[in-house]
Amino acid sequence: MKAVCLFFQIHQPFRQRKYRFFDIGNDHYYYDDYSNESILHKIAQKSYLPTNKLLLKLAKQLGDKFKVAFSISGLALEQFELYAPEVIKSFQQLAKTGCVEFLSETYSHSLSSLNDKSIFEQQVKLHNEVIFNLFGQKPKVFRNTEMIYSDEIGAHIADMGFEAMLTEGAKHVLGWKSPNYVYVNAVNPRLKVLMRNFKLSDDISFRFSNTNLADFPVTADKFINWIEKSNPREELINLFLSYETFGERQPKETGIFGFLESLSVKIADHPLLKFATPSEVITELQPVSAVSVPIPISWADEERDLTAWLGNEMQKEAFGKLYNLRQQMAKCNDTEMIKDWNYLQSSDHFYYMSTKLFSDGEVHSYFNPFDSPYEAFINYMNVLSDFKIRLNSYVPENEIENEIAALQKIISEKDAKIRKLETTVIALQKKDKKRKSGQ
């Protein structure tokens, strides 16, 4: 039988407010709470909640014939808890069915795997703790931010104890090979590699409602027929999608929910197809060969590389400035600073700075809350400048910064003392005024 591995990614960043140059040093709150709450509510109502309701129905109807996997970033889970706790509850209901596997990733949906191993490991550890606390699972399979993968990253993931990793079935990597098999990491063969079938995945994510395509409309029967036409020797179909595909990217009116339900039922009842989670896939299927990925790949844009986040000088400068703070942050224990540090690492901030044009540019602008990549860059660097000032007050970078931090502390203590004395004087004046009026 051919296994169908259905996987969904969920991530929502903490979007930054318009942070001006004159805010630096004066205002330390960086987030657009209104946008974050309103966007999350909208997507939860249009996508997360109705899709979870459908999956719960399918899990109850099809039992162990239905399987699905999720990777949910820590930042998305934080926003669910803040703005839509009912989404968390709906995922917990799904977890109880036994049909769902939760994968590991970086807590902040960060690019730390490309820069600092210790920060990367901290991010993964934090994410795993949250997944266990919310859903009672210890992830065995890893999905890096935006499916970024290389031989080196995969070997590191194996050293961290994971059994498998998901990534993109990029043409320039696979060549004549098919993504419809299990592979292993070229450096450490203990790590299994599952590669996305981007053609079939994108038929749902991007082309489902495109009336200009010859295959329109995409129906469950037609999709099953495409799977059946694949090589009979191929053992696996990896459908890796963004969860916002259902209800947000492809609105309810397109029939996307009916398609998902019909497709799931037909796969569960098919004599030659079955659903399998990533963990089940690597247990049941044997790898066919190693896959060599010396240069990192991702599932973004036509190039399937890192240029969506690190393709221009603005992105590289912002990325470099951020991780130049890692040694200072390692010494910082302040909870607010650590929270802001996690939020600043989200890959979305660098994505907003992309200057890519044409079809990929349309996708980038769709997700961008800023009017231009240059505005996104300036805004982020303003926030980072303020963050660095705050960090220097906690962990001085050098002797001069140490003296400045000490003076700032003295000034803050004096200001607090003056405010306390002013309050005492005002209270005494009021008391004296009452005494005199009583006479």
C-alpha positions as CSV (number, residue, x, y, z in Angstrom):
1,M,0.0,0.0,0.0
2,K,1.0,3.6,-0.6
3,A,1.2,5.8,2.5
4,V,-0.2,9.3,2.4
5,C,1.4,11.5,5.0
6,L,-0.7,14.6,5.6
7,F,1.1,17.4,7.5
8,F,0.1,20.9,8.4
9,Q,2.2,23.9,9.5
10,I,0.8,26.6,11.8
11,H,2.6,29.8,12.7
12,Q,1.6,33.3,13.6
13,P,4.3,36.0,14.4
14,F,3.9,38.8,16.9
15,R,3.7,41.7,14.5
16,Q,5.5,44.9,15.4
17,R,3.8,48.3,15.6
18,K,5.2,51.3,13.6
19,Y,8.2,52.0,15.8
20,R,9.8,55.4,15.0
21,F,13.4,56.6,15.5
22,F,12.2,58.9,18.3
23,D,10.7,55.9,20.2
24,I,14.2,54.5,20.7
25,G,15.1,54.7,24.4
26,N,11.7,56.1,25.3
27,D,9.2,53.3,24.5
28,H,10.1,49.7,25.0
29,Y,6.8,48.1,23.8
30,Y,7.2,46.9,20.2
31,Y,4.0,45.1,19.3
32,D,0.8,45.9,17.3
33,D,-1.7,44.2,19.7
34,Y,-4.7,45.3,17.7
35,S,-3.4,43.7,14.5
36,N,-2.2,40.5,16.2
37,E,-5.5,40.0,17.9
38,S,-7.7,40.9,15.0
39,I,-5.7,38.8,12.5
40,L,-5.6,35.8,14.8
41,H,-9.4,36.0,15.5
42,K,-10.1,36.2,11.8
43,I,-7.9,33.2,10.8
44,A,-9.1,31.2,13.8
45,Q,-12.8,31.7,12.7
46,K,-12.2,31.1,9.0
47,S,-9.5,28.4,9.2
48,Y,-8.3,26.8,12.4
49,L,-11.6,26.2,14.2
50,P,-13.7,24.9,11.3
51,T,-10.8,22.7,10.0
52,N,-10.2,21.3,13.4
53,K,-13.9,20.6,13.7
54,L,-13.8,18.7,10.4
55,L,-10.7,16.8,11.3
56,L,-12.3,15.8,14.6
57,K,-15.3,14.6,12.7
58,L,-13.1,12.5,10.4
59,A,-11.1,11.1,13.3
60,K,-14.3,9.9,14.9
61,Q,-15.8,8.6,11.7
62,L,-12.7,6.9,10.2
63,G,-11.0,5.9,13.5
64,D,-7.3,4.8,13.1
65,K,-7.7,4.9,9.3
66,F,-7.3,8.7,9.5
67,K,-3.9,10.2,10.5
68,V,-2.6,13.7,10.4
69,A,0.5,15.6,11.7
70,F,1.0,19.2,12.9
71,S,3.8,21.6,13.6
72,I,2.7,24.6,15.6
73,S,5.2,27.3,16.5
74,G,5.5,28.5,20.1
75,L,4.6,32.0,19.0
76,A,1.3,30.8,17.5
77,L,0.5,28.8,20.6
78,E,1.2,31.9,22.7
79,Q,-1.2,33.9,20.6
80,F,-3.9,31.2,20.9
81,E,-3.6,31.3,24.6
82,L,-3.8,35.1,24.6
83,Y,-6.6,35.7,22.0
84,A,-8.3,32.4,21.2
85,P,-7.9,29.7,23.8
86,E,-10.7,27.7,22.2
87,V,-8.2,26.9,19.4
88,I,-5.9,25.2,21.9
89,K,-8.9,23.2,23.3
90,S,-9.8,22.1,19.8
91,F,-6.2,20.8,19.2
92,Q,-6.3,19.0,22.6
93,Q,-9.5,17.3,21.5
94,L,-7.8,16.2,18.3
95,A,-4.8,14.9,20.3
96,K,-7.0,12.7,22.4
97,T,-8.2,10.8,19.3
98,G,-4.8,9.2,18.8
99,C,-4.9,10.2,15.2
100,V,-2.6,13.2,15.5
101,E,1.2,13.5,15.8
102,F,2.7,16.8,16.9
103,L,6.2,17.6,15.5
104,S,9.0,19.6,16.9
105,E,10.3,22.9,15.5
106,T,11.9,26.1,16.7
107,Y,9.8,27.9,19.3
108,S,10.1,31.3,17.6
109,H,9.9,30.0,14.0
110,S,13.4,31.3,13.8
111,L,16.4,31.0,11.5
112,S,18.7,30.0,14.4
113,S,19.7,26.7,12.7
114,L,21.7,28.9,10.3
115,N,23.6,30.8,12.9
116,D,24.0,29.5,16.4
117,K,23.7,25.8,17.5
118,S,23.1,26.6,21.2
119,I,20.3,29.1,20.5
120,F,18.8,26.6,18.1
121,E,18.9,23.9,20.7
122,Q,17.3,26.2,23.3
123,Q,14.5,27.1,20.9
124,V,13.8,23.4,20.1
125,K,13.9,22.4,23.8
126,L,11.5,25.2,24.7
127,H,9.1,24.2,21.9
128,N,9.2,20.5,23.0
129,E,8.3,21.4,26.6
130,V,5.3,23.4,25.4
131,I,4.1,20.6,23.1
132,F,4.4,18.1,26.0
133,N,2.6,20.4,28.5
134,L,-0.3,21.1,26.1
135,F,-0.7,17.8,24.2
136,G,1.2,15.2,26.2
137,Q,3.5,14.2,23.3
138,K,7.3,14.1,23.1
139,P,8.1,14.9,19.4
140,K,10.3,12.3,17.6
141,V,10.2,14.0,14.2
142,F,11.5,17.5,13.4
143,R,10.3,20.2,11.0
144,N,12.6,23.2,10.8
145,T,11.3,26.7,10.2
146,E,10.1,26.9,6.6
147,M,11.4,23.3,6.1
148,I,15.0,24.6,6.0
149,Y,17.3,21.6,5.6
150,S,20.9,20.8,4.8
151,D,23.2,17.8,5.4
152,E,24.8,19.7,8.4
153,I,21.4,20.7,9.9
154,G,20.1,17.2,9.5
155,A,23.2,15.7,11.2
156,H,22.7,18.1,14.1
157,I,19.0,17.1,14.4
158,A,20.1,13.5,14.6
159,D,22.6,14.3,17.3
160,M,19.7,16.0,19.2
161,G,17.9,12.6,19.3
162,F,15.3,13.0,16.5
163,E,14.5,10.1,14.3
164,A,13.3,12.0,11.2
165,M,13.0,15.4,9.6
166,L,10.7,16.9,7.0
167,T,11.9,19.1,4.1
168,E,11.1,20.1,0.5
169,G,11.4,17.7,-2.4
170,A,13.3,20.4,-4.4
171,K,14.0,19.5,-8.0
172,H,17.6,20.7,-8.0
173,V,18.3,18.4,-5.0
174,L,16.4,15.3,-6.2
175,G,17.2,15.5,-9.9
176,W,15.7,12.4,-11.4
177,K,14.8,10.9,-8.0
178,S,11.3,11.0,-6.6
179,P,10.1,12.6,-3.3
180,N,7.8,9.6,-2.9
181,Y,10.3,7.5,-0.9
182,V,12.0,7.7,2.5
183,Y,15.6,8.9,2.4
184,V,18.4,9.3,5.0
185,N,20.7,12.2,5.9
186,A,24.0,12.1,3.9
187,V,26.1,12.7,7.0
188,N,24.3,10.7,9.6
189,P,22.1,7.9,8.1
190,R,20.3,7.4,11.4
191,L,18.1,10.4,10.5
192,K,15.3,9.6,8.1
193,V,14.3,12.4,5.6
194,L,10.8,12.9,4.3
195,M,10.5,15.1,1.3
196,R,7.5,17.1,0.2
197,N,5.7,16.3,-3.0
198,F,5.4,19.9,-4.0
199,K,3.3,19.3,-7.1
200,L,0.5,17.6,-5.3
201,S,0.8,19.7,-2.2
202,D,0.6,23.0,-4.2
203,D,-2.3,21.7,-6.2
204,I,-4.2,22.1,-3.0
205,S,-2.5,25.1,-1.4
206,F,-2.2,27.4,-4.4
207,R,-4.0,25.9,-7.5
208,F,-7.2,24.6,-6.0
209,S,-9.3,27.6,-6.9
210,N,-7.4,28.8,-10.0
211,T,-10.0,28.8,-12.8
212,N,-7.4,29.3,-15.4
213,L,-5.8,25.9,-15.0
214,A,-6.7,23.1,-17.3
215,D,-7.3,20.8,-14.4
216,F,-9.8,23.1,-12.7
217,P,-11.8,22.2,-10.7
218,V,-9.6,20.0,-8.4
219,T,-11.9,17.3,-7.1
220,A,-11.2,14.4,-4.6
221,D,-11.6,11.8,-7.4
222,K,-9.3,13.7,-9.7
223,F,-6.7,14.0,-6.9
224,I,-6.9,10.3,-6.1
225,N,-6.4,9.6,-9.8
226,W,-3.2,11.7,-9.8
227,I,-1.9,9.6,-6.8
228,E,-2.8,6.4,-8.6
229,K,-0.9,7.4,-11.7
230,S,2.3,7.7,-9.7
231,N,4.9,4.9,-10.1
232,P,3.4,1.7,-8.3
233,R,6.8,1.1,-6.7
234,E,6.7,4.5,-5.0
235,E,5.7,4.0,-1.4
236,L,4.8,7.4,-0.1
237,I,3.0,10.7,-0.9
238,N,4.0,13.6,1.4
239,L,1.3,16.3,1.4
240,F,2.9,19.1,3.4
241,L,0.7,22.2,3.6
242,S,0.2,25.5,5.5
243,Y,-2.9,25.0,7.6
244,E,-4.2,28.4,6.5
245,T,-4.8,26.8,3.1
246,F,-8.2,25.7,4.5
247,G,-10.5,28.7,4.9
248,E,-8.0,31.5,4.5
249,R,-5.8,31.0,1.4
250,Q,-8.6,28.9,-0.1
251,P,-11.9,30.4,1.2
252,K,-14.8,28.2,2.3
253,E,-16.7,29.3,-0.9
254,T,-14.2,27.4,-3.1
255,G,-15.4,24.1,-1.7
256,I,-12.0,23.4,0.0
257,F,-13.6,21.9,3.2
258,G,-15.8,19.5,1.1
259,F,-12.7,18.6,-0.9
260,L,-10.7,17.8,2.3
261,E,-13.5,15.7,3.8
262,S,-14.1,13.7,0.5
263,L,-10.4,13.2,-0.1
264,S,-9.9,11.9,3.5
265,V,-12.8,9.4,3.2
266,K,-11.7,8.2,-0.2
267,I,-8.1,7.6,0.9
268,A,-9.2,5.8,4.1
269,D,-11.5,3.5,2.0
270,H,-9.0,3.0,-0.8
271,P,-7.6,-0.6,-1.2
272,L,-4.1,0.6,-2.1
273,L,-3.8,3.8,-0.1
274,K,-3.6,4.6,3.6
275,F,-2.9,7.5,5.9
276,A,0.3,7.5,8.0
277,T,1.9,9.9,10.4
278,P,5.6,10.7,9.9
279,S,6.6,8.4,12.8
280,E,4.6,5.6,11.3
281,V,6.1,6.2,7.9
282,I,9.7,5.9,9.1
283,T,8.7,2.8,11.1
284,E,7.0,1.0,8.3
285,L,9.1,2.0,5.3
286,Q,12.7,1.4,4.5
287,P,14.9,4.2,3.1
288,V,16.0,3.8,-0.5
289,S,19.2,6.0,-0.3
290,A,20.8,9.0,1.1
291,V,19.9,12.5,-0.1
292,S,22.7,15.0,-0.4
293,V,21.9,18.6,0.4
294,P,25.2,20.5,0.9
295,I,23.5,24.0,0.6
296,P,20.4,24.7,2.7
297,I,17.0,24.4,1.0
298,S,13.5,25.5,2.0
299,W,9.9,25.2,0.7
300,A,9.7,29.0,-0.2
301,D,9.5,30.6,-3.6
302,E,10.7,29.1,-7.0
303,E,14.3,28.8,-5.9
304,R,13.5,26.7,-2.8
305,D,16.5,28.3,-1.1
306,L,17.1,31.0,1.7
307,T,16.6,34.1,-0.5
308,A,13.2,34.8,0.9
309,W,14.8,35.7,4.2
310,L,18.5,36.3,3.5
311,G,18.5,37.4,-0.2
312,N,19.4,41.1,0.1
313,E,21.8,43.3,2.1
314,M,19.0,44.6,4.4
315,Q,18.0,41.1,5.5
316,K,21.6,40.0,6.0
317,E,22.5,43.1,8.1
318,A,19.4,42.7,10.3
319,F,20.0,39.0,10.7
320,G,23.7,39.7,11.6
321,K,22.9,42.5,14.1
322,L,20.3,40.3,15.8
323,Y,22.6,37.4,16.4
324,N,25.5,39.6,17.4
325,L,23.6,40.0,20.6
326,R,23.6,36.3,21.4
327,Q,26.5,36.3,23.9
328,Q,25.0,39.1,25.9
329,M,21.6,37.4,25.8
330,A,23.2,34.2,27.2
331,K,23.9,36.2,30.4
332,C,20.5,37.9,30.6
333,N,17.8,36.3,32.9
334,D,15.2,39.0,32.6
335,T,11.9,37.4,31.5
336,E,10.7,40.4,29.4
337,M,14.0,40.6,27.6
338,I,13.9,36.9,26.9
339,K,10.4,37.2,25.6
340,D,11.3,40.1,23.3
341,W,14.4,38.1,22.2
342,N,12.2,35.2,21.1
343,Y,9.8,37.5,19.3
344,L,12.6,39.3,17.4
345,Q,14.0,36.0,16.1
346,S,10.8,35.1,14.1
347,S,11.7,34.6,10.4
348,D,8.7,36.8,9.4
349,H,10.6,40.0,10.2
350,F,13.3,39.1,7.6
351,Y,10.6,37.9,5.1
352,Y,9.0,41.4,5.2
353,M,12.3,42.8,4.0
354,S,12.4,40.8,0.8
355,T,12.8,42.7,-2.4
356,K,11.9,39.8,-4.7
357,L,9.7,40.6,-7.6
358,F,7.2,39.0,-10.0
359,S,5.1,36.0,-8.8
360,D,7.1,35.4,-5.6
361,G,6.9,39.2,-4.9
362,E,3.1,38.9,-4.8
363,V,3.3,36.2,-2.2
364,H,5.7,38.3,-0.1
365,S,3.6,41.5,-0.3
366,Y,0.4,39.5,0.7
367,F,1.9,38.6,4.0
368,N,3.7,42.0,4.6
369,P,2.1,44.5,7.1
370,F,4.5,47.2,5.9
371,D,4.2,49.3,2.8
372,S,7.6,48.4,1.6
373,P,10.6,46.1,2.5
374,Y,12.6,49.2,3.3
375,E,10.0,50.3,5.8
376,A,10.1,46.9,7.3
377,F,13.9,47.0,7.6
378,I,13.9,50.5,9.2
379,N,11.2,49.5,11.7
380,Y,13.0,46.3,12.7
381,M,16.3,48.1,13.1
382,N,14.7,50.8,15.3
383,V,13.2,48.1,17.5
384,L,16.6,46.3,17.6
385,S,18.4,49.5,18.6
386,D,16.1,50.0,21.5
387,F,16.4,46.3,22.5
388,K,20.2,46.7,22.5
389,I,20.0,49.7,24.8
390,R,17.9,47.7,27.2
391,L,20.2,44.7,26.9
392,N,23.3,46.9,27.7
393,S,21.6,48.0,30.9
394,Y,21.2,44.4,32.0
395,V,24.5,43.0,30.5
396,P,27.0,45.8,29.7
397,E,28.9,45.1,26.6
398,N,32.2,46.8,27.8
399,E,33.6,49.0,30.5
400,I,32.0,52.2,29.1
401,E,28.6,50.5,28.9
402,N,29.2,49.2,32.4
403,E,29.7,52.8,33.7
404,I,26.7,54.0,31.8
405,A,24.6,51.2,33.2
406,A,25.8,52.1,36.8
407,L,25.0,55.8,36.3
408,Q,21.6,54.9,34.8
409,K,20.9,52.8,37.9
410,I,21.9,55.7,40.2
411,I,19.6,58.1,38.2
412,S,16.7,55.6,38.3
413,E,17.1,55.1,42.0
414,K,17.2,58.9,42.6
415,D,14.2,59.4,40.4
416,A,12.3,56.8,42.4
417,K,13.4,58.5,45.6
418,I,12.3,61.9,44.4
419,R,8.9,60.6,43.3
420,K,8.4,59.0,46.7
421,L,9.4,62.3,48.5
422,E,7.0,64.2,46.2
423,T,4.2,61.9,47.1
424,T,5.0,62.3,50.8
425,V,5.1,66.2,50.5
426,I,1.7,66.2,48.6
427,A,0.2,64.0,51.4
428,L,1.5,66.3,54.1
429,Q,0.2,69.4,52.3
430,K,-3.2,67.9,52.0
431,K,-3.1,66.9,55.7
432,D,-2.0,70.4,56.7
433,K,-4.8,72.0,54.5
434,K,-7.4,69.8,56.2
435,R,-6.1,70.8,59.6
436,K,-6.2,74.5,58.8
437,S,-9.7,74.2,57.3
438,G,-10.9,72.4,60.5
439,Q,-9.8,75.4,62.6
